[in-house]
Structure formats: C-alpha cells, structure tokens
C-alpha cells in the first residue's frame, strides 16, 4: 500500500517511514520484565522450549510440509475450521498471553506462515520487516516465530538486526542486487544469529528486520510464524479487513478465547 504526500498525522504515522517504534510497558502475564526490556531495546526476545515436543510434532504434521522447488518457502496454512490444530495452536495460552501482553485486551491472529528451510542452500533471502509501510501502528502488531525443529546457524536460524526497529520502516534499495541484505543502512555488527532449540518462540517487533540463514545441512528446518494484531483496529481510512480463514480473535476484554 502506498500513500501520497501528507504530513505526519496525530497518530504518529509518517508516509515516508511509516510509524516510529513504540516502547511497550507492563504489566505482563507471560513475558518477564527483562524480556519486555529486550523487546524495547533490541526488537526481539526468546522464550526457550516454551512448547512440549508432542505439540511441535502435532503442529508440524498439520503444516503438511511437502518437497518444494524453492530453497526457502513462506506458505500460509490456516483454514477456517475451529477444530484445526493450527487454529488451536495460534490461541495457545502462551501465544495468546503474549498477544495480550504486547497488544492489549483485544487481539487477533493477523496471519500465519510456515517457514521451510530446505537443505543444501548456500544463500539467504533478503532482510525484511513485517510492518513495511502499512498503516498499522507497530505497537499493535507482533510476530511470534516458533521453532518446530532446532534452529541453528547451519540449518537456517533467524537473523535479526538488533535495535534497528527503533528507526521505523527502513529504506529499501531499488536495486537489491547492489545490497544483498535488501535493506539499506544495515550495520553488519548489529546482525544477530538467533539459535534456538525446537519448541522455542522468538517474539519480534513488526519493525525488526529479519531473515533466515542458509541451510547448509542435509535436513529441512521448519518454523511457524504467527502475526498478532490489535482486534478491530480503527486507523482513520485504513482499517484491517478480517479474513475469517486467517484472522480470528484470541483475546477479548482481556480474556483468552479459543478459536471459533
């Protein structure tokens, strides 16, 4: 979505950089004070082994990963069945609790993607930000990246650009072949490898630049990324359009709710 020339609005939106980063404040029920501080300062934090291995096996099976032609694929998987393993997982108390911690008393799933890192691939995709230049305030939008397999430097773990979320939406080079990162002005010293064991969740600001490393092993690496938004966002002329397949409430009035 593109916006024409306009001044920064009362909500802080600037058409050239989108929204600036907004600090989160407690109280929280799932995230610790240290994790809130890390999200504010670095744009991400990790909860290691948040989920039981059996749960990860169920989610992996539900994703129905197939052999594909692409080195790294990002594929939506949610459907509209209230009994779906994936819909129920998106509303898991840990994930819904994180949505309540960082979005507020009314939050919904905004979308999902299976992140499949196939073996023997020597290159990485470009850095990207989930936020882009949409009209959604980043304080109302987080991503939970759940490692279904161990994520290591060798098999394609996440890389994030630490602290760069505070700059807002970053300038993207028009000629990406001149900047393999895909985003301009990234200091390599700020690029962090986020290695995590299976069952861990990486929580990221929507403004945090991230990508996956190459998978140089012989095994496929899989993660499941879920975006959480403020429910019923009112942003002037720019509002979310509910997709009943991929968007549904997980928190209402401060209470966790199951898929429906």
C-alpha positions in Angstrom: 0.0 0.0 0.0 1.3 3.4 -0.9 0.4 6.8 0.5 0.6 10.2 -1.2 2.3 13.2 0.3 0.9 14.2 3.6 2.2 15.5 6.9 2.7 13.2 10.0 -0.7 12.5 11.4 -1.8 12.8 15.0 -1.2 9.0 15.4 2.4 9.5 14.5 2.3 8.0 11.0 4.7 9.4 8.5 4.2 8.4 4.9 8.0 8.2 4.3 8.9 5.9 7.2 5.6 4.6 8.5 5.2 4.6 12.3 8.2 5.1 14.6 9.0 2.4 17.1 6.9 2.5 20.3 8.1 1.2 23.7 5.9 -1.5 25.4 5.1 -1.2 29.0 3.8 -3.7 31.6 2.2 -5.3 33.3 2.6 -8.6 31.5 1.5 -12.1 32.3 3.7 -14.2 30.1 6.8 -12.1 29.2 9.1 -11.2 32.0 10.3 -7.6 32.7 13.7 -8.5 31.2 12.0 -9.7 28.0 9.9 -6.6 27.7 13.1 -4.5 28.1 14.9 -6.6 25.5 12.0 -6.2 23.0 12.1 -2.4 23.5 15.9 -2.2 23.2 16.7 -4.9 20.7 13.4 -5.6 18.9 13.2 -9.3 19.9 13.4 -11.8 22.7 13.3 -15.6 23.1 11.3 -18.0 25.3 13.2 -21.2 25.1 11.4 -24.6 25.0 8.0 -22.9 25.5 6.1 -25.8 24.0 6.2 -29.6 24.6 7.8 -31.7 21.8 4.4 -33.5 21.2 2.8 -30.1 20.5 5.6 -29.3 18.0 5.0 -32.7 16.3 1.3 -32.1 16.0 1.9 -28.6 14.5 4.5 -29.9 12.1 2.1 -32.7 10.9 -0.7 -30.2 10.5 1.5 -28.0 8.3 1.8 -30.8 5.8 5.2 -29.7 4.6 5.9 -31.0 1.1 9.1 -31.2 -1.0 9.3 -27.9 -2.9 11.3 -26.3 -5.6 12.2 -23.2 -3.5 15.1 -23.1 -1.1 13.1 -21.2 1.4 9.3 -21.0 1.3 6.8 -19.0 3.2 3.3 -20.5 3.0 0.0 -19.6 4.7 -1.6 -22.7 6.3 -4.6 -21.6 8.5 -8.1 -22.6 7.5 -11.5 -21.8 9.0 -12.1 -25.0 10.9 -12.5 -24.3 14.6 -11.0 -27.7 15.3 -7.9 -27.1 13.3 -4.7 -28.0 15.1 -3.2 -24.7 13.8 -6.1 -22.5 14.9 -6.0 -24.0 18.3 -2.2 -23.6 18.5 -2.4 -19.9 17.5 -4.7 -19.5 20.5 -2.4 -21.4 22.9 -2.3 -19.6 26.3 1.4 -18.8 25.8 0.9 -17.2 22.4 -2.4 -15.5 23.2 -0.9 -14.3 26.5 2.0 -12.7 24.6 -0.6 -11.0 22.3 -2.3 -9.7 25.4 1.0 -8.6 26.9 2.1 -6.5 23.9 -1.1 -5.6 22.0 -3.7 -5.3 24.7 -7.1 -6.6 25.9 -8.4 -7.2 22.3 -6.1 -9.1 19.9 -6.5 -11.3 16.9 -4.4 -13.5 14.7 -3.5 -11.5 11.7 -1.9 -14.2 9.6 0.4 -17.2 9.6 3.2 -18.6 7.5 5.1 -21.9 7.5 8.8 -21.1 7.1 10.5 -24.0 5.4 14.3 -24.0 5.0 15.2 -26.8 2.6 18.7 -28.4 2.8 21.8 -27.6 0.8 21.0 -24.0 0.1 24.0 -21.6 0.2 22.2 -18.3 0.1 19.8 -16.3 2.3 16.7 -14.3 1.4 16.9 -10.5 1.9 16.1 -8.9 5.2 12.6 -7.7 5.5 10.2 -6.1 8.1 6.7 -7.4 8.7 5.5 -3.9 9.1 6.6 -2.5 5.7 4.7 0.8 5.2 1.2 -0.3 6.3 -1.0 2.0 8.4 -0.9 -0.3 11.4 0.8 1.0 14.4 3.7 -1.3 15.3 2.6 -1.2 19.0 -0.4 -3.2 17.8 1.4 -5.8 15.8 3.9 -8.5 16.9 5.3 -11.7 15.3 5.8 -15.0 17.1 8.3 -17.2 15.3 8.0 -20.8 16.7 10.9 -23.2 16.0 9.4 -26.6 15.2 12.9 -28.0 14.7 16.2 -26.9 16.2 17.2 -23.6 14.5 21.0 -23.4 14.2 23.5 -21.3 12.2 24.0 -24.3 9.9 20.3 -25.1 9.2 18.9 -21.6 8.8 18.2 -20.0 12.1 16.7 -16.5 12.2 18.9 -13.4 11.9 17.7 -10.1 13.3 19.1 -6.7 13.1 19.4 -5.8 16.8 18.0 -2.4 17.8 17.2 -1.3 14.2 13.4 -1.4 14.8 13.8 1.9 16.6 14.5 3.6 13.2 10.9 2.8 12.0 10.4 1.5 8.5 13.8 1.2 6.7 14.6 2.4 3.2 14.6 -0.4 0.8 17.1 -0.2 -2.1 15.5 0.0 -5.5 18.3 -2.2 -6.9 18.5 -5.1 -4.4 21.4 -6.7 -6.3 23.6 -3.9 -5.0 22.6 -4.6 -1.4 22.2 -8.3 -0.7 20.5 -7.5 2.6 17.6 -5.9 0.8 17.5 -3.1 3.3 19.8 -0.1 3.2 22.0 1.1 6.1 22.2 -2.1 8.0 25.4 -2.4 10.1 26.7 -6.0 10.0 27.8 -5.7 13.6 24.1 -5.4 14.5 23.1 -8.7 12.8 22.4 -11.4 15.4 22.0 -15.1 14.8 19.1 -16.3 16.9 19.8 -20.0 17.6 17.0 -21.8 19.5 16.0 -25.3 20.3 12.8 -26.8 19.0 9.7 -25.6 20.9 11.1 -22.1 21.4 9.4 -18.9 20.4 11.1 -15.8 19.1 8.9 -12.7 19.7 9.7 -9.8 17.4 8.6 -6.2 16.8 6.9 -5.8 13.5 9.7 -3.3 12.7 12.6 -5.7 13.4 14.5 -6.5 10.2 14.9 -10.3 10.0 15.7 -13.1 7.6 16.7 -16.8 7.8 20.3 -18.0 7.3 21.2 -20.5 4.6 20.6 -24.2 5.3 23.8 -26.0 4.5 22.8 -29.2 6.2 21.0 -32.3 4.8 17.9 -31.8 6.9 14.9 -29.5 6.5 14.4 -26.8 9.1 10.8 -25.7 9.8 9.3 -22.8 11.8 5.8 -21.5 12.2 5.4 -17.7 12.3 2.2 -16.1 13.5 1.3 -12.4 13.4 -0.9 -10.9 16.1 -2.8 -7.6 15.7 -5.0 -5.4 17.8 -8.6 -6.5 17.2 -10.9 -4.0 15.4 -8.2 -1.5 14.7 -9.5 1.9 13.9 -6.9 3.9 11.9 -9.0 6.5 10.1 -9.5 5.4 6.5 -7.1 2.5 6.9 -8.6 -0.5 8.8 -7.8 -4.2 8.8 -10.0 -6.3 6.7 -10.8 -9.5 8.5 -10.0 -12.7 6.7 -12.0 -15.4 8.5 -9.6 -18.1 7.4 -6.5 -16.4 8.8 -7.8 -13.8 11.2 -9.7 -14.6 14.4 -9.7 -13.3 18.0 -7.5 -14.8 20.7 -8.1 -12.1 23.4 -11.3 -10.3 24.1 -11.8 -7.9 27.0 -8.5 -9.1 28.5 -9.7 -12.8 28.5 -8.1 -15.5 26.3 -10.6 -17.0 23.9 -10.5 -20.2 21.8 -10.9 -20.5 18.1 -14.5 -20.2 16.8 
